[in-house]
């Protein structure tokens, strides 16, 4: 039995270092997206969960795995990668992470957390073995080979991961953080509550029959009382004049106005 020598560091620590960096960046971006998703509800929360799925599943898991795998070589053997199968592994990683995050993001209690964790764990394993299935090892020149070598995949993969990471970090940088989102939501609720109170006060029925003429029911009630006391008055102004005259004519009942005391 021939033993093959396997070299897992064909590019030195480049692949492993880049894989570690992508894993950290993907996890960091995903967590920042989750903090924003937690502050929202409904459709906006779903959008942030999808962005987190791309960050964690695409950059933090898939890109990290493949960057590390591209540093794997076997002397005397040709390693090629099937591109469609590789893409399927990428879609698998993002999809299972999205399913797990949606279960946790829109659920409550330990049940959704456990279910989401199991689904994501099984999905990551499925992604890993799908990616391994995309790797074909050929004895150089002995058979027909199909696929792409690691050298032709490494640069596009790194470029794509870098672009996606930059865009995700840009989205997070220009978006409000969790505290700002909650402060804006609280301010909006207070403004809506204040507006509702203002509208309710304007639409609240008064005890008068003509609220458009007299905004205060108490004032209108006093004027009506004066009009009933002086039916000979043709207008409210005359009724008020008669009431003032009555006040001066009967100071013992109504009171002692300053003018009446001065004239006396």
C-alpha positions as MATLAB code, in Angstrom:
seq = 'XXXXXXXXXXXXXXXXXXXXXXXXXXXXXXXXXXXXXXXXXXXXXXXXXXXXXXXXXXXXXXXXXXXXXXXXXXXXXXXXXXXXXXXXXXXXXXXXXXXXXXXXXXXXXXXXXXXXXXXXXXXXXXXXXXXXXXXXXXXXXXXXXXXXXXXXXXXXXXXXXXXXXXXXXXXXXXXXXXXXXXXXXXXXXXXXXXXXXXXXXXXXXXXXXXXXXXXXXXXXXXXXXXXXXXXXXXXXXXXXXXXXXXXXXXXXXXXXXXXXXXXX';
ca = [
       0.000    0.000    0.000;
       1.408    3.333   -1.102;
       1.247    6.073    1.474;
       0.679    9.588    0.183;
       2.314   12.571    1.757;
      -0.241   15.255    2.542;
       0.754   18.885    2.800;
      -1.800   21.013    4.637;
       0.329   24.170    4.579;
       1.311   24.387    0.924;
       1.143   28.205    1.112;
       2.528   28.430    4.614;
       0.206   30.012    7.146;
      -1.469   32.178    4.492;
      -4.579   30.026    4.047;
      -5.034   29.283    7.724;
      -4.484   32.910    8.694;
      -6.914   34.177    6.091;
      -9.460   31.552    7.099;
      -9.196   32.605   10.742;
      -9.572   36.275    9.784;
     -12.643   35.597    7.627;
     -14.203   33.550   10.400;
     -13.744   36.366   12.916;
     -15.012   39.027   10.527;
     -18.053   36.991    9.529;
     -18.944   36.262   13.127;
     -18.454   39.885   14.186;
     -20.577   41.251   11.337;
     -23.252   38.650   11.953;
     -23.474   39.528   15.640;
     -23.724   43.231   14.855;
     -26.572   42.479   12.452;
     -28.320   40.404   15.112;
     -28.205   43.259   17.625;
     -29.994   45.435   15.091;
     -32.469   42.689   14.222;
     -33.334   42.385   17.917;
     -34.307   46.064   18.052;
     -36.749   45.750   15.128;
     -39.842   43.708   14.421;
     -41.522   42.267   11.359;
     -40.026   42.777    7.921;
     -37.091   44.894    9.063;
     -36.022   42.207   11.519;
     -36.205   39.610    8.735;
     -33.944   41.727    6.507;
     -31.309   42.050    9.231;
     -31.493   38.308    9.898;
     -30.877   37.634    6.205;
     -27.850   39.936    6.234;
     -26.569   38.135    9.323;
     -27.045   34.806    7.522;
     -24.863   35.956    4.639;
     -22.202   37.203    7.041;
     -22.109   34.122    9.265;
     -22.908   31.441    6.704;
     -21.114   32.905    3.698;
     -18.057   34.594    5.185;
     -17.698   33.171    8.683;
     -18.284   29.499    7.773;
     -18.090   28.759    4.052;
     -15.313   31.138    2.994;
     -13.257   30.176    6.030;
     -13.538   26.467    5.196;
     -12.635   26.815    1.547;
      -9.779   29.225    2.038;
      -8.240   26.692    4.407;
      -8.980   23.786    2.037;
      -7.241   25.544   -0.841;
      -3.975   25.226    1.099;
      -4.300   21.421    1.032;
      -2.069   19.646   -1.513;
      -0.798   16.129   -2.187;
       2.594   15.870   -3.899;
       2.292   14.084   -7.255;
      -1.495   14.406   -7.263;
      -3.746   16.961   -8.903;
      -6.537   18.452   -6.785;
      -9.410   20.030   -8.665;
     -12.682   21.495   -7.391;
     -16.085   21.062   -8.986;
     -17.509   24.587   -9.181;
     -21.277   23.756   -9.169;
     -20.881   21.531   -6.114;
     -18.850   24.255   -4.436;
     -21.637   26.767   -5.079;
     -24.169   24.301   -3.653;
     -22.134   24.126   -0.461;
     -22.197   27.936   -0.256;
     -25.973   28.074   -0.683;
     -26.334   25.318    1.915;
     -24.291   27.238    4.478;
     -26.249   30.477    4.053;
     -29.626   28.695    3.952;
     -29.223   26.647    7.118;
     -27.872   29.637    9.029;
     -30.852   31.684    7.845;
     -33.305   29.000    8.970;
     -31.679   28.772   12.387;
     -31.553   32.546   12.878;
     -35.179   32.988   11.802;
     -36.306   30.317   14.277;
     -34.432   32.027   17.092;
     -35.179   35.581   15.934;
     -38.947   35.130   15.754;
     -39.275   32.581   18.557;
     -39.003   32.745   22.297;
     -37.728   30.495   25.033;
     -35.200   27.664   24.997;
     -37.116   25.580   22.442;
     -36.385   27.754   19.394;
     -32.778   28.231   20.528;
     -32.270   24.473   20.726;
     -34.023   23.835   17.402;
     -32.089   26.596   15.644;
     -28.777   25.342   17.034;
     -29.449   21.762   15.892;
     -30.465   22.869   12.400;
     -27.424   25.093   12.024;
     -25.087   22.375   13.309;
     -26.453   19.762   10.914;
     -26.386   22.305    8.083;
     -22.750   23.232    8.699;
     -21.817   19.550    8.626;
     -23.764   19.152    5.362;
     -21.963   22.160    3.900;
     -18.596   20.782    4.961;
     -19.087   17.365    3.392;
     -20.616   18.895    0.254;
     -17.492   21.010   -0.115;
     -15.294   17.966    0.386;
     -17.264   16.151   -2.299;
     -16.422   19.001   -4.656;
     -12.708   18.225   -4.225;
     -11.401   15.610   -6.690;
      -7.920   14.106   -6.495;
      -6.304   12.838   -9.711;
      -3.041   11.095  -10.365;
      -1.388   13.585  -12.714;
      -1.825   12.720  -16.405;
      -3.385    9.302  -15.862;
      -7.060   10.163  -16.425;
      -9.344   12.839  -17.739;
      -9.698   15.596  -15.199;
     -12.521   18.055  -14.679;
     -12.721   20.984  -12.291;
     -10.735   24.016  -11.301;
      -7.370   24.020   -9.515;
      -7.000   25.734   -6.189;
      -4.779   28.428   -7.681;
      -7.593   29.617   -9.955;
     -10.167   29.571   -7.150;
      -8.199   31.206   -4.370;
      -8.017   34.712   -5.824;
     -11.692   34.943   -6.901;
     -12.793   33.510   -3.577;
     -10.749   35.975   -1.583;
     -11.874   38.843   -3.788;
     -15.532   37.903   -3.447;
     -15.282   37.427    0.298;
     -13.513   40.773    0.644;
     -16.184   42.599   -1.361;
     -19.024   40.997    0.585;
     -17.329   41.734    3.900;
     -16.726   45.353    2.926;
     -20.343   45.853    1.850;
     -21.672   44.295    5.036;
     -19.410   46.433    7.201;
     -20.496   49.513    5.230;
     -24.153   48.682    5.834;
     -23.509   48.333    9.543;
     -21.451   51.530    9.686;
     -24.177   53.708    8.136;
     -27.061   52.096   10.046;
     -28.054   53.126   13.590;
     -26.981   50.900   16.442;
     -29.347   49.150   18.833;
     -29.491   52.005   21.354;
     -30.215   54.558   18.645;
     -32.926   52.344   17.167;
     -34.623   51.966   20.541;
     -34.338   55.699   21.231;
     -35.910   56.514   17.854;
     -38.696   54.009   18.472;
     -39.389   55.504   21.904;
     -39.472   59.020   20.445;
     -41.832   57.906   17.689;
     -44.170   56.337   20.239;
     -44.186   59.526   22.305;
     -44.868   61.654   19.237;
     -47.711   59.381   18.163;
     -49.130   59.428   21.674;
     -48.908   63.225   21.801;
     -50.554   63.532   18.413;
     -53.343   61.183   19.441;
     -53.996   63.215   22.572;
     -54.085   66.437   20.584;
     -56.524   65.011   18.060;
     -58.649   63.522   20.828;
     -58.796   66.848   22.644;
     -59.826   68.631   19.460;
     -62.484   66.056   18.681;
     -63.749   65.676   22.276;
     -67.390   66.801   22.411;
     -68.058   69.704   24.784;
     -71.174   70.431   26.709;
     -72.057   73.161   24.196;
     -73.899   72.978   20.917;
     -71.577   75.451   19.158;
     -67.951   74.409   19.897;
     -66.736   76.209   16.793;
     -67.854   79.564   18.214;
     -66.653   79.093   21.799;
     -63.785   76.708   22.336;
     -64.360   76.458   26.084;
     -67.646   74.949   27.192;
     -67.527   76.744   30.530;
     -67.412   80.165   28.890;
     -70.229   79.272   26.534;
     -72.294   77.950   29.431;
     -71.871   81.242   31.308;
     -72.992   83.231   28.268;
     -76.059   81.026   27.836;
     -76.923   81.552   31.479;
     -76.694   85.314   30.983;
     -78.889   85.107   27.893;
     -81.533   83.136   29.800;
     -81.418   85.671   32.655;
     -81.933   88.566   30.226;
     -84.279   87.385   27.461;
     -84.767   90.941   26.233;
     -81.174   90.946   24.968;
     -80.880   90.336   21.249;
     -77.208   89.352   21.306;
     -74.766   87.746   23.700;
     -72.965   91.072   24.014;
     -76.140   92.771   25.204;
     -76.771   89.978   27.676;
     -73.288   90.470   29.091;
     -73.932   94.222   29.326;
     -77.197   93.617   31.180;
     -75.403   91.261   33.560;
     -72.800   93.926   34.348;
     -75.527   96.504   34.897;
     -77.305   94.114   37.245;
     -74.059   93.681   39.144;
     -73.791   97.402   39.783;
     -77.479   97.758   40.532;
     -77.441   94.996   43.176;
     -74.081   95.093   44.900;
     -75.529   93.453   48.001;
     -76.220   90.250   46.068;
     -73.545   90.110   43.394;
     -70.683   91.823   45.246;
     -69.008   95.147   45.649;
     -67.100   96.057   42.443;
     -64.253   98.463   42.770;
     -65.906  100.977   40.472;
     -69.097  100.924   42.494;
     -67.224  101.466   45.751;
     -65.251  104.310   44.215;
     -68.347  106.045   42.882;
     -70.089  105.616   46.235;
];
